[in-house]
Amino acid sequence: MPRFAGATIKVENVDRIVCHRSFKGNEEYLIKWGGQQAPNCWPYSWHPIYELAGADGLNGSSNNSCLKFVQIYLNSLRKRKRTTPSNEESLKRKNSEPHSYRLSPFERTEIENGASSRASSLFSTHSEESNSSTDVSHETTYNCKLEVEGPYIVAKASIVHPIDTSDFPTTAMLDRARLSSMTIAETKIRAEFIRDLQHIRGAKPIKLVNTHDTTSPPLSFHFVDEYVYGKGVYPPDPDALIGCKNCRPDMGGHCGCEYTKVCECLEYAEVAHAKLTEEEELQWQVADRNGESTLGLPKRFPYSKGTGYLVQSYINSGFPIYECNEKCACGPICKSRVVQKGRHVGLEIFKTRDRGWGLRSTEHLRYGEFIDTYRGEVITDEEATKREDDGDKDKESYLFSLDKHHKDAAYVVDGQYFGGPSRFINHSCDPNCAIYAVSYDKNNTFIYDLAFFAVREIPPGQELTFDYCAGTSPDEFSSSQQEIEVEDDSIPCRCKSANCRKWLWK
């Protein structure tokens, strides 16, 4: 029977986990509690894994889980093991940092004590042994008492029997940890991540596969179906949408918009130069020079009729894609609505041999087929710069500038802690996917979707990749630069493609 009747640890009260042990048949983890205390008498306590796993919520979700702290601790053990002198394999930095991305900071959890002055029940498991003992690894609490407040276990500072915790975890604790299992924690971490996958919106499921080790992707990452808007960034106003008025659902064989010259949604779309008359060519030159509208000139719809695949001219040019929207007269069946309908392919997050986590499709993908969007937290450029400056330079970057329409981006998408499965797509110098700007509001050039499309036929099980350095001049990767201008923080490329440029950036 659980000692605290099913109560669990509140996430906000935890600073970190520093050690583990096997105790009375349980895997236990040593919590360093948050708050303001003297460094030599900080409160710590041991807890079985079920007190850290949170309460099961609706639809099998886990509420208030502290397993992310357990995962960070387990990863730190693996990192120390890889970097010890006795280990021949040196720690490899994951090369998932795109050229246009910026480095973002490692997670820093804000800690609050948050304890109420009222307790519904009180439990004290403090050992009565003197603090003069040289081995305190068998204690249960240090400089605190554990209480239950509602559904939570909280620690109340207590120095009735003060113990010097300045050297925690002690040598005895570490020796015991080396002989203790962590398999239950690893299983629960994996189960929690898989539960999170089940809530991702899409026509087909997202799976997790790891045949290399017992690790899981970070629980600090939260799957979201839409952008999360950070401080100073406001979501687009749906009332500001302007749709096409001259199109109808029954046009084009009941496929919606049929004539590019009359569809207002294509006002700023790429002009089909091969179809221009001499007069229209002159009209386009004037409009392009003055930044004027090209409405009325022949364009191309972005998707092929029937399949919904991105047409070759858009794939090759990388020009922004303009889809119709809910205000359009063409109706929901319009062929110009693909990305907004969401992912329809099955995906699999999997552990690669030497490049961390990757993403692959469980089915055959056709040339031009939509895969998924890149989602995350939309932040200001100033905030992105701050995160870049404050961040650990050895950490992966998931920052993507929304600079398709403006050289100096006002906003940046940060996919480190919020996003979708596409966050796990790795780089390749010979990619099978590419990312495109997709807008449902032709007048909003600051916030738009980032969508992945297949740029070749992709068989099931092949890793999905895109070029983090797309648009970079080939001169930046000349052999002479590779030999001369490599800096200490240069990021090597490990894509192993025949045309590998050797460096992501230098």
KOLBA-977575 format. One record per residue: residue in three letters; x, y, z of N, C-alpha, C in turn. Coordinates in steps of 0.001 Angstrom, whole numbers, plus 500000, padded with zeros to 6 digits. Layout:
<pts>
ALAXYZXYZXYZ ...
</pts>
This chain:
<pts>
MET500851498802500000500000500000500000500885501245500000 PRO500588502231499144501392503458499113501416504141500472 ARG502572504658500848502709505257502175501919506547502316 PHE501628507224501205500894508484501273499560508397500543 ALA498970507204500525497623507000499991497470507541498572 GLY498482507338497746498388507726496346498782509152496035 ALA499185509935497045499620511311496780500924511290495981 THR501144512348495192502333512432494346503048513762494562 ILE504246513859494016505054515065494157504568516144493196 LYS504494517374493677504100518500492836505321519005492070 VAL505182519100490754506309519450489886506972520755490300 GLU506162521758490619506689523088490909507581523126492141 ASN507501522107492988508273522117494227509629521433494108 VAL509906520841492961511134520064492784512219520919492137 ASP513420520844492693514566521494492051515222520534491063 ARG515557519347491540516170518347490674516207517013491397 ILE516603515975490670516862514661491244518356514404491126 VAL518959513935492232520421513856492276520974512450492438 CYS520120511467492784520638510119492995519480509120492961 HIS519815507824492945518781506792493008519313505611493816 ARG518396504731494236518767503559495011517651502523494916 SER517974501287495273516966500248495462516731500113496955 PHE515464500203497372515146500201498801513827499466499013 LYS513898498353499734512712497551500041511927497185498785 GLY512655496815497751512019496374496516511563497484495594 ASN511806498733495958511389499864495132512592500585494530 GLU512401501147493349513350502127492819513014503456493471 GLU514000504066494130513766505354494781514726506398494224 TYR514254507642494225515036508747493675515094509879494684 LEU516284510478494797516541511504495804516219512879495234 ILE515200513510495813514768514834495376515498515912496162 LYS516012516883495455516432518134496076515257519090495908 TRP514687519531497024513501520368496978513859521819496680 GLY512934522523496080513122523932495784512884524789497009 GLY513155526067496877512967526998497983514252527726498312 GLN514240528439499407515405529200499859515908528604501167 GLN517057527967501114517640527335502292519142527580502297 ALA519746527400503471521201527471503562521802526314502761 PRO522894526546502035523452525510501160523806524215501870 ASN524205524302503145524651523092503831523525522334504522 CYS522280522842504471521171522105505091519939522134504189 TRP520173521919502918519071521910501951518201520670502174 PRO516882520790502011516009519625502203516077518642501035 TYR516237517369501371516229516277500402515324515177500942 SER514810514341500047514051513166500492514010512126499384 TRP513925510851499802513854509733498861512398509400498560 HIS512137509068497277510762508752496884510738507608495881 PRO509814506648496081509643505592495081509122506186493778 ILE509373505490492692509065506039491374507587506361491210 TYR506692505607491866505262505870491675504836507205492279 GLU505607507741493229505278509061493762505736510184492831 LEU506573509846491873507079510836490918506354510789489577 ALA505573509735489362504960509528488049503689510322487844 GLY503162510977488875501954511777488705500705510932488727 ALA499565511611488783498276510931488816497755510740487402 ASP497119509603487152496528509360485839495314510244485651 GLY495295510997484555494195511911484276493263511357483227 LEU492476512229482625491539511818481596492290511312480370 ASN491699510310479697492256509761478458493644509163478653 GLY493935508731479899495215508084480138496388509018480257 SER496149510326480277497249511280480388497755511312481816 SER498977511776481989499572511855483314499659513302483746 ASN499070513604484903499054514969485397500149515176486431 ASN500834516305486349501817516683487357502946515665487485 SER503372515079486396504424514079486445505782514731486645 CYS506571514140487543507949514589487771508953513707487031 LEU508442512868486140509338511953485439510351512678484568 LYS510048513913484158511031514641483353512298514905484159 PHE512151515098485491513333515284486331514120513981486434 VAL513397512857486524514059511554486551514820511340485248 GLN514195511696484129514837511519482830516099512368482705 ILE516034513612483162517220514478483124518347513863483951 TYR517990513306485108518989512662485963519594511442485266 LEU518754510586484687519259509397484006520151509773482828 ASN519771510808482098520600511259480969521948511787481442 SER521960512425482617523231512921483155524154511760483513 LEU523572510649483997524385509469484289524998508908483010 ARG524194508854481948524704508330480674525801509231480120 LYS525612510534480262526610511472479755527920511317480512 ARG527836511163481840529063510979482626529765509683482235 LYS528966508657481972529554507376481592530273507478480259 ARG529677508230479310530292508366477988531554509206478009 THR531664510110478983532793511041478992533871510662479989 THR533747509499480638534796509070481553536022508647480761 PRO537246508842481320538473508494480589538534507038480179 SER537871506152480946537950504733480639537088504346479448 ASN536237505243479037535351504931477920535987505415476625 GLU536179504508475657536872504868474425536039505778473540 GLU534726505659473640533872506455472748533605507800473383 SER534067508864472759533843510206473295532422510641473024 LEU531975511575473839530618512092473698530480512811472365 LYS529484512428471614529242513041470310528122514053470437 ARG528374515225469933527347516262469958526356516004468834 LYS525094516005469181524069515742468173524036516875467163 ASN524136516500465888524222517516464839522854517767464214 SER521898518254465013520564518549464482520310520034464516 GLU521349520810464134521238522256464238521226522894462862 PRO520091523406462430520001523979461100520737525291460960 HIS521173525566459738521924526791459470521128528028459844 SER519815528017459567519019529205459850518446529193461257 TYR518755528110462020518293528065463395519297528784464277 ARG518861529080465525519802529642466479519806528768467717 LEU520909528782468412520996527962469608520050528483470675 SER519350527567471322518426527940472377518898527362473698 PRO518476527905474817519030527527476111518515526200476609 PHE519327525602477467518872524394478140517776524754479122 GLU516897523801479336515748524078480200516197524488481597 ARG515629525609482065515855526029483446514495526141484114 THR514243525245485030512926525192485646512808526219486754 GLU511767527024486712511496527960487784510913527185488955 ILE511472527387490113511081526620491279510317527501492265 GLU509237526980492764508493527639493818508295526639494942 ASN508265527119496160507987526216497265506518525837497250 GLY505649526822497150504240526580496915503508525843498011 ALA504100525631499163503438524851500206502426525680500964 SER501265525085501231500215525754501987500511525656503472 SER500005526604504244500202526565505692499274525560506343 ARG498311525018505564497378524041506111497679522673505518 ALA497609521650506323497836520297505848496682519413506280 SER496188518590505335495080517715505674495549516527506489 SER496804516137506330497369515055507124498868515262507207 LEU499498514655508202500916514905508464501646513589508627 PHE502785513462507924503625512291508055505048512764508238 SER505745512214509203507153512512509375507923511212509297 THR508804511110508319509582509890508146511055510141508421 HIS511341511206509174512726511560509474513346510536510410 SER514526510087510069515229509130510909515700509807512176 GLU515706509089513254516147509634514536517645509477514744 GLU518341508906513740519775508752513909520461510103513955 SER521556510154514655522318511395514761522970511729513437 ASN523163513024513206523821513446511974525325513248512040 SER525785512677513133527216512421513227527625511182512448 SER526615510412512002526911509213511229527572509592509919 THR528585508817509531529272509125508276528495508620507075 ASP527542507700507259526738507183506160525274507513506409 VAL524763508465505629523349508846505779522540508341504590 SER523124507428503808522455506982502590521201506169502871 HIS521044505674504123519856504882504447518742505728505039 GLU518976507024505183517924507915505661516814508010504618 THR515663508549505041514545508780504120514375510251503812 THR514567511098504820514489512548504618515693513219505262 TYR516009514403504756517122515183505278516663516629505393 ASN516676517133506607516332518540506882514911518905506447 CYS514005517942506505512612518233506163511689517159506714 LYS510409517487506755509334516541507043508436516490505822 LEU507885515323505555506978515174504422505541515233504905 GLU504740516049504229503330516184504552502496515967503300 VAL501240515675503499500303515545502393499334516710502431 GLU499270517447501345498329518552501197497483518285499964 GLY496264517865500190495410517488499075496001516292498359 PRO496219516387497040496778515247496299498302515215496273 TYR498948516165496984500387516321496823501170516030498099 ILE502373515502497883503356515358498951504243516595498913 VAL504387517260500043505231518449500102506248518280501221 ALA507346519005501108508404518957502114508390520240502924 LYS508366520102504252508460521237505155509855521239505779 ALA510548522354505655511901522440506197511900522146507685 SER512846521341508127512978520989509538514440520704509833 ILE514998521423510808516397521209511181516495520766512634 VAL515480519996513067515540519407514407516750518493514508 HIS517002517754513444518191516903513352518950517308512091 PRO519677518420512120520318518929510903521367517972510346 ILE521371517860509045522341517037508336523003517896507271 ASP524317517860507236525053518626506236524850517976504864 THR524171518688503974523880518148502638524723518812501548 SER525753519516501946526557520247500961527298519316500010 ASP527510518048500423528229517114499560527303516063498957 PHE525998516338498922525049515383498343525134515389496817 PRO525059514245496178524973512916496764526334512463497293 THR526329511798498431527573511371499059528188510203498292 THR529435509890498645530107508760498008529356507463498255 ALA528837507302499483528077506090499799526813506000498948 MET526148507136498737524947507145497889525287506752496458 LEU526391507302495947526786507008494575527192505545494410 ASP527877505003495424528257503592495373527020502709495332 ARG526020503067496123524781502286496154524021502424494834 ALA524063503628494250523352503863492989523911502992491873 ARG525229502763491896525842501970490830525348500528490827 LEU524812500082491954524311498712492066522795498642491972 SER522153499770491696520689499836491716520118499958490309 SER518974499332490112518315499324488809517560500624488549 MET517393500943487272516597502103486858515544501705485825 THR515297500411485684514448499924484597512994500353484735 ILE512480500414485963511078500820486138510900502271485713 ALA511846503120486097511770504530485701511826504664484187 GLU512733503935483547512842504013482090511561503550481408 THR510937502512481967509678502015481404508564503036481553 LYS508489503676482725507445504676482955507665505925482098 ILE508909506311481913509212507468481060508767507187479627 ARG509084506008479149508670505634477787507147505614477669 ALA506475505040478671505010504957478636504381506344478632 GLU504966507275479397504412508632479426504587509318478078 PHE505728509123477439505935509744476133504963509167475108 ILE504745507861475151503815507224474215502394507719474453 ARG502015507930475707500684508492475996500537509869475369 ASP501604510656475437501556511991474831501373511901473315 LEU501985510902472691501852510742471243500408510490470829 GLN499654509839471692498280509472471353497350510669471257 HIS497778511813471766496922512997471756497250513953470615 ILE498205513577469751498554514436468624497470514336467558 ARG497023515469467086495981515483466069496532515003464729 GLY495766514176464047496180513651462748495356512439462385 ALA495307512133461080494478511027460616495056509670461003 LYS496374509608461223497016508340461548497944508528462743 PRO498238507439463460499000507557464711500480507854464510 ILE501084508334465599502532508532465675503088507438466580 LYS504132506757466137504708505665466912506098506041467415 LEU506572505290468412507921505463468956508650504134468874 VAL509859504144468311510660502927468161512091503216468597 ASN512636502337469434514039502448469846514612501048469986 THR515443500656469051516064499333469086517521499398469520 HIS517982500581469946519395500765470286519655500786471793 ASP518750501390472560518972501499474000517624501680474689 THR517641502097475951516405502222476735515959503667476910 THR516545504593476159516198506001476316514890506334475598 SER514343507500475943513139508034475310513379509498474967 PRO512631510057474021512737511499473750512380512298474996 PRO512784513555475068512616514341476301511155514588476673 LEU510830514322477942509488514614478447509277516108478637 SER510352516888478608510218518343478704509634518927477423 PHE509545518100476382508943518529475117507450518244475154 HIS506642519238474778505185519106474805504637519162473381 PHE503883518145473009503276518127471687502091519086471639 VAL502056519910470603500964520860470399500502520752468950 ASP499232521070468723498666521011467380498675522355466678 GLU498892523422467432498930524771466872500122525515467470 TYR500433526658466909501471527502467489501093527890468918 VAL502112528019469756501967528608471091502572530006471002 TYR501831531013471421502289532395471239502938532916472518 GLY504185533349472385504945533843473515504616535286473841 LYS505326535806474813505107537180475272505348538167474131 GLY504389539075473956504524540100472934504131539659471537 VAL503627538425471401503189537915470098501711537562470197 TYR500936538025469254499493537811469299499055536987468093 PRO498147536032468300497698535201467175496961536026466139 PRO496980535592464900496270536321463841494783536444464159 ASP494214537570463807492793537825464038491982537145462938 PRO491148536149463278490374535465462229489415536392461498 ASP488999537482462156488089538425461500488784539231460410 ALA490120539207460419490870539966459413491064539186458117 LEU490659537917458117490810537103456915489976537656455762 ILE490547537608454583489835537985453364489920536809452402 GLY488780536307451971488760535159451072488438535550449645 CYS488556534578448749488213534834447351486693534912447203 LYS486216535860446395484780536112446243484237535644444900 ASN485103535446443920484643535140442567484736533659442219 CYS485101532835443200485189531393442975483970530706443595 ARG483685529462443137482525528725443635482902527263443865 PRO482175526572444746482479525158444993482305524267443768 ASP481409524638442845481130523776441698482049524038440510 MET483041524891440697483983525159439604485013524030439510 GLY485621523905438345486707522939438183486323521517438473 GLY485103521123438087484663519761438380484435519554439853 HIS483836520559440479483525520547441911484794520435442758 CYS485826521149442357487075521212443128487381522630443586 GLY486376523508443531486595524868443994487282525729442954 CYS488213526550443409488861527546442540489398526919441249 GLU489125527621440124489528527093438822490388528063438028 TYR490165529370438199490855530360437377491802531194438241 THR493087531082437964494077531780438786493994533289438627 LYS493493533765437495493416535209437277492350535877438141 VAL491365535100438609490262535697439369490293535320440847 CYS491133534363441233491193533943442641492020534941443444 GLU491340535695444321492024536735445095493069536175446052 CYS492913534917446452493885534327447374495269534202446739 LEU495325534198445410496600534070444702497189535417444307 GLU496693536494444913497138537831444529498657537969444570 TYR499290537392445600500742537533445747501481536240445415 ALA500794535302444775501424534031444412502385534218443243 GLU503190533197443013504171533242441930503475533364440577 VAL503969534261439761503417534467438421503933533380437476 ALA503036532852436644503417531843435644503969532562434418 HIS505261532821434424505867533646433370505711533039431979 ALA505691531728431890505569531091430578504215531372429934 LYS503243531755430744501897532008430224501626533488429976 LEU502584534350430286502364535788430143502450536228428681 THR501539537106428307501667537779427016502706538888427161 GLU503084539497426062504053540591426142503516541726427001 GLU502236542020426852501628543089427648501619542727429129 GLU501304541473429436501273541025430832502677540998431423 GLU503668540686430597505051540691431078505469542090431492 LEU505105543088430708505400544480431060504637544891432312 GLN503391544438432414502574544738433598503213544141434844 TRP503734542915434705504378542270435857505650543008436254 GLN506442543434435295507690544130435596507428545409436383 VAL506395546141436006506043547369436724505579547034438137 ALA504718546027438258504202545635439574505320545139440478 ASP506228544367439919507340543830440710508273544941441164 ARG508531545893440292509425547003440616508834547906441692 ASN507527548096441666506862549015442598506223548313443790 GLY506361546985443859505755546249444954504242546264444914 GLU503674546248443712502227546332443548501606544945443366 SER500283544915443395499540543673443245499705543100441845 THR499750541771441767499789541089440467498481540355440201 LEU497425540747440904496114540142440693495677540343439244 GLY495187539281438626494764539342437238495763538739436280 LEU496994538535436751497998537869435925497892536356436128 PRO498257535572435131498170534110435289499142533602436359 LYS498644532732437209499445532114438280499328530590438146 ARG499763529897439171499563528453439254498984528120440623 PHE498005527233440642497531526728441919498626525841442510 PRO498796525855443823499932525124444410499822523609444348 TYR498593523078444314498430521624444406497764521064443153 SER498158519852442820497571519198441651496165518715441977 LYS495288518827441003493904518414441173493833516900441330 GLY493086516436442301492914515001442509493843514432443559 THR495147514716443470496106514147444427496377515070445604 GLY496330516381445365496662517328446425498153517474446646 TYR498983516940445735500428517039445891500910518401445397 LEU501955518912446030502542520186445623503121520050444215 VAL502799521018443359503245520921441961504726521270441853 GLN505334520819440776506787520910440624507299522344440630 SER506539523273440037507020524654439979507188525241441370 TYR506299524892442296506430525371443673507571524656444387 ILE507709523360444133508794522603444762510144523182444361 ASN510300523495443094511589523985442599511875525421443017 SER510847526261443034511061527688443307511109528017444788 GLY510427527198445612510348527520447036509487528726447323 PHE508667529136446366507834530324446526506761530058447579 PRO506336531083448327505295530891449344504023530293448746 ILE503371529457449530502121528817449131500964529573449772 TYR499988529942448977498802530628449487497601529696449344 GLU497030529304450480495844528461450468494592529309450664 CYS493451528775450239492179529434450515491851529269451993 ASN490837529990452466490514529951453888489007529886454112 GLU488604529932455365487194529757455726486293530874455228 LYS486877531998454846486084533115454326485890533033452809 CYS486503532047452174486452531948450717485111531395450237 ALA484711531836449043483454531381448449483584530013447791 CYS484815529503447673485036528227446992484615527026447819 GLY484452527205449133484004526120449987485124525218450474 PRO484809524338451437485840523494452071486428522424451167 ILE485792522137450018486322521093449131487371521625448171 CYS487681522908448255488617523516447304489955522786447301 LYS490502522587446110491788521883445971492950522679446539 SER492713523961446852493775524796447418493786524763448939 ARG493225523721449521493260523544450976493853522174451281 VAL495097522150451668495790520895451957496420520923453342 VAL497354521833453553498079521893454825497134522165455985 GLN496150523045455775495226523408456851494375522234457316 LYS494282521172456500493498519998456889494296519036457760 GLY495582519282457915496392518506458838497056517280458237 ARG497848516643459081498627515471458665497709514278458388 HIS498010513564457298497234512368456966498120511128456824 VAL499423511272457040500340510132456912500773509663458299 GLY501053508371458411501560507817459655503048508067459793 LEU503485508435460999504890508754461236505424507953462415 GLU506748507857462470507410507084463511508644507838463989 ILE508674508175465259509874508739465878510768507567466260 PHE512012507573465818512870506423466078514271506873466466 LYS514969506007467182516341506290467605517302505854466504 THR518105506801466026519098506478465006520351505902465668 ARG521245505398464860522466504809465413523402505859465977 ASP523507507013465279524504507991465713524050509437465551 ARG522747509667465353522279511042465159521071511353466040 GLY521016510735467200519911511014468111518603510467467579 TRP517531511237467793516210510823467345515948511306465929 GLY515222510511465166514855510869463807513380510606463571 LEU512931510893462358511527510696461991511461509981460646 ARG510521509048460524510303508357459254508809508090459072 SER508430507833457848507029507557457542506787506054457565 THR505587505666457955505228504248457957504593503835456634 GLU504516504765455675503911504463454380504684505169453272 HIS504421504764452048505106505367450899504631506800450716 LEU505584507718450543505261509126450317505567509482448868 ARG504620510148448235504775510538446838505461511894446723 TYR506035512112445558506672513396445252505643514516445403 GLY505956515497446256505053516618446486504017516388447565 GLU504052515251448238503029514950449248503311515708450548 PHE502257516258451129502383516973452401502610515980453530 ILE503523516320454442503869515428455550503342515974456873 ASP503812517124457284503369517730458544503922519146458611 THR503436519919459570503943521272459784504992521276460887 TYR505805522320460890506754522550461979506098523524462951 ARG505840523058464162505137523879465144506065524200466308 GLY505648525144467134506441525520468286505910526782468915 GLU506754527413469689506413528666470361506855529830469481 VAL505908530697469122506240531871468321506688532979469265 ILE507920533419469110508496534436469990509036535585469145 THR509320536694469804509889537837469089511348537561468748 ASP511860538311467788513265538166467417514168538527468589 GLU513747539513469388514533539908470568514619538764471570 GLU513477538077471793513477536953472722514326535811472179 ALA514274535588470878515093534541470271516581534832470458 THR516955536097470287518351536490470482518772536277471927 LYS517884536601472852518174536407474277518372534926474587 ARG517488534080474066517625532645474301518910532112473683 GLU519257532657472546520499532258471891521705532641472740 ASP521709533867473251522838534354474044522936533636475386 ASP521780533306475977521767532653477287521991531152477196 GLY521879530605476009521888529158475859523262528535475922 ASP523246527236476166524452526420476144524795526132474684 LYS525981526484474275526369526348472873526452524894472422 ASP526462523941473363526504522534472991525116521933472825 LYS524071522714473064522718522195472970522157522373471566 GLU521232521466471209520611521542469896519783522816469774 SER519627523275468553518814524454468288517550524052467552 TYR516445524671467928515169524414467264514488525725466886 LEU515279526785466721514748528102466378514709528280464861 PHE513558528710464367513362528851462931512740530213462653 SER513459531081461966512991532443461702511880532463460656 LEU510854533270460925509777533486459951510175534672459069 ASP511124534425458197511718535508457408511500535339455905 LYS510468534601455526510226534370454101509869535659453375 HIS509116536536454038508657537769453394509476538990453803 HIS510232538867454896511005540002455402512401539509455757 LYS513405540211455298514783539806455569515063539778457060 ASP514567540780457769514720540824459220513424540322459842 ALA513447539080460311512232538455460827511787539108462123 ALA510493539374462228509938539906463471509713538789464473 TYR509439537582463961509110536460464835509944535232464483 VAL510083534366465487510856533137465349510055532007465983 VAL510069530840465372509413529662465942510455528855466711 ASP510206528652468003511094527859468853510429526510469106 GLY510995525460468545510427524128468683511100523268469727 GLN511847523881470651512570523067471631511638522404472633 TYR510679523141473170509820522600474217508376522409473786 PHE507973523012472667506629522843472123506752522545470636 GLY505922521641470135505974521373468707505272520092468329 GLY505613519589467154505034518356466638506115517346466328 PRO505755516217465729506742515181465410507848515655464477 SER507555516657463644508564517142462696509760517769463392 ARG509627518029464677510755518551465454511934517569465440 PHE511667516293465157512700515263465202513318514977463831 ILE512969515764462810513560515556461483515016516021461486 ASN515897515161461032517325515464460986517725516094459652 HIS518958516591459631519515517232458432520116516215457473 SER520082516560456191520863515847455184521242516827454089 CYS522446516671453566522864517486452419522198517003451134 ASP521582515829451190520814515293450057519439514892450589 PRO518590515872450909517343515602451636516245515018450752 ASN515290514371451408514108513891450688512867514728451002 CYS513025515758451835511933516668452179512423518109452079 ALA511482519014451989511802520443452027510679521149452765 ILE510992522325453293510029523074454092509620524332453337 TYR508318524640453391507758525754452628506868526610453516 ALA506829527899453192505931528826453881504529528669453310 VAL503547528483454208502154528307453791501297529323454521 SER500588530145453746499769531205454334498306531015453977 TYR497437531280454963495988531264454732495442532688454712 ASP496316533636454980495957535054454973497026535787454172 LYS496701536142452946497693536737452044498250538053452566 ASN497515538709453462497951540017453963498795539926455230 ASN498886538738455825499711538553457020501036537933456597 THR502051538746456524503365538276456074504316537988457233 PHE503793538018458452504646537835459625504460536469460283 ILE503225535954460291502961534658460907502299533756459871 TYR502916532630459624502401531669458647502883530285459060 ASP502370529252458412502778527891458729504052527513457982 LEU504782526568458563505955525970457928505611524511457665 ALA505582524117456402505095522787456041506162521975455320 PHE506256520689455691507182519765455045506471519015453922 PHE507141518957452763506652518185451623507761517251451146 ALA507362516106450610508335515180450020508815515739448688 VAL510124515751448482510678516253447219511243515115446369 ARG510886513894446740511175512714445937510263511597446452 GLU510243510492445766509500509336446257510234508783447481 ILE509499508563448574510116508105449824509466506789450241 PRO510205505686450224509624504405450639509372504378452138 PRO508462503526452600508203503441454035509454503015454796 GLY509681503647455947510825503304456781512075504100456501 GLN512104504864455402513278505691455111513222506957455960 GLU514347507321456563514360508501457422514026509756456627 LEU513195510615457218512858511898456613513931512913456984 THR514404513653455996515452514653456232515161515900455409 PHE515694517020455875515680518227455051516990518969455255 ASP517271519877454361518551520589454361518455521796455279 TYR519136521731456425519133522859457356519778524095456738 CYS520612523887455722521358524998455128520808525392453767 ALA519565525060453482518975525388452183519059526885451938 GLY519506527257450745519634528672450407521009529240450676 THR521882528461451316523240528927451585524097528818450326 SER524914529799450096525775529801448912526762528642448969 PRO526952527920447864527926526822447841529336527273448189 ASP529648528553447943530988529052448247531302528957449734 GLU530243528966450569530476528913452006530988527552452446 PHE530927526560451549531340525213451912532466524715451010 SER533280525636450518534394525247449656535414524449450449 SER536198523640449761537177522786450437538199523605451196 SER538582524761450648539580525572451333539045526081452656 GLN537764526441452684537176526913453938537086525776454933 GLN536764524571454432536668523429455328538001523190456028 GLU539094523479455337540403523205455898540920524350456758 ILE540506525595456452541135526743457081540248527418458127 GLU538959527540457835538124528398458649537264527651459667 VAL537610526432460003536843525678460979537135526219462375 GLU536099526616463086536245527173464421535905526120465469 ASP536168526466466742535958525513467820534504525094467953 ASP533572526017467657532161525696467805531516525293466481 SER532333524937465492531795524487464212531037523177464393 ILE529975523013463609529129521837463730529379520914462544 PRO529948519730462761530194518810461649528899518170461171 CYS528852517836459903527693517148459334527980515652459309 ARG527004514851459717527167513401459745526088512711458905 CYS525611513411457875524526512831457078524995511667456210 LYS526310511639455902526914510540455137526402510445453700 SER525792511498453196525350511476451804526553511664450885 ALA526407511281449623527525511359448675527996512788448464 ASN527084513748448577527445515158448365527518515922449681 CYS527852515229450765527908515871452087528885517046452074 ARG528460518167452654529289519373452691530248519371453881 LYS530212518334454697531120518120455830530779518965457059 TRP530253520167456842529938521047457967528529521608457811 LEU527791521648458936526494522330458913526723523825458834 TRP527595524316459701528098525683459574529378525797460359 LYS530152526834460013531462527010460636531540528379461288 
</pts>
